[in-house]
Amino acid sequence: MNNRPRKLSLSEWDIRYSQLRREGLFEPAYGGPLRRHLVEQGNFRLEQLRFDNSGAALRLWNFLLTENDRLRQARANGDKIVGAMKDLGTVPVMAYSLPGMRAFYPDGAWWTPCLMECSDKLLQQAEALGVDASFCPVRAMLPAFENGEHFPRPDLLVCSAGAVCDDFSAIAQRLERMGHSILWWEMPRRRAPDAGEISCPLPGDLAAPAIQVDAVEAELPACRPGAGRTGGTDAG
C-alpha cells in the first residue's frame, strides 16, 4: 500500500487548507495559506510546484517563506541578528543560546530566485556585480545584501573558510570587498582519526581527531563582536 502524501498543486492546496482549518489545524504565528506568498511576495513559481498534502508540509513551507519577515520583526523588537555563512550549525547554536539573538543563513538567498522566478532578478544583478553564471547560484546573496529587500543587514556576519567550496569562498570574499565586514574562522575538513591518534567523539556515533577539535575550539572565542579577524585563514 502506498502511504506517501499525495502531491497537490497550489490551487488544490487552497481547498486542502480550508479542509485542514475545518478539522482544527494548529498553525504557528507564521502560518496561513500558501497562496499568500504568491500574492504578497510574487513567488510565481509556486504555481508550478507540487506540494505534499500534509499539515507538516504546510508548516515547513510557511516557515521557509516567512524567514525574512521574522528577521525584520526581530530587528524591530531590538534583537541582534547574526548571519552565519557556510557554518553548518556551529554559530547559530551559540547565537540562539543567548537572549535577544537571532541567526540565519544569508547564503540561503541562492534559492530565492528559484521561487521568485524572474521577478526579483537577483541572479542578473549578481552578474552586474561581476559574478556571472560560471559561479553557483549562491551568488544571489551579493545583490540581496546590496539592495536590502530580502533580509536586514546582520549585526555580525560570520563566515567559515577551509572546508567550503571554491565558488562560495570567492563570493564571500567579494561580499567583504563590497564593504560588508566579515569575521572569518577556519573549519577544517573532518576526517577519521588515524591509527593511534587521539580522537574525540562526535554526535551520530562519529569521531574526529582531537587536534581538529582543539583547532576549532581555539578559533571560536574570536566569533564575537569586536574580536577582529581570526588568524587561521587569510580569506579576505
Salt bridges, closest charged atoms under 4 A:
GLU12 OE2 - ARG6 NH1 3.99
ASP14 OD2 - ARG35 NE 2.68
GLU27 OE2 - ARG21 NH1 3.98
ASP52 OD1 - LYS7 NZ 2.49
ASP69 OD1 - ARG72 NH1 3.29
ASP79 OD2 - ARG102 NH2 3.57
ASP107 OD2 - LYS86 NZ 3.84
ASP120 OD2 - HIS150 NE2 3.70
GLU146 OE2 - HIS180 NE2 2.91
ASP155 OD2 - ARG75 NH2 3.24
GLU176 OE2 - ARG229 NH2 3.63
ASP194 OD2 - ARG191 NH1 3.73
GLU197 OE2 - ARG191 NH2 3.00
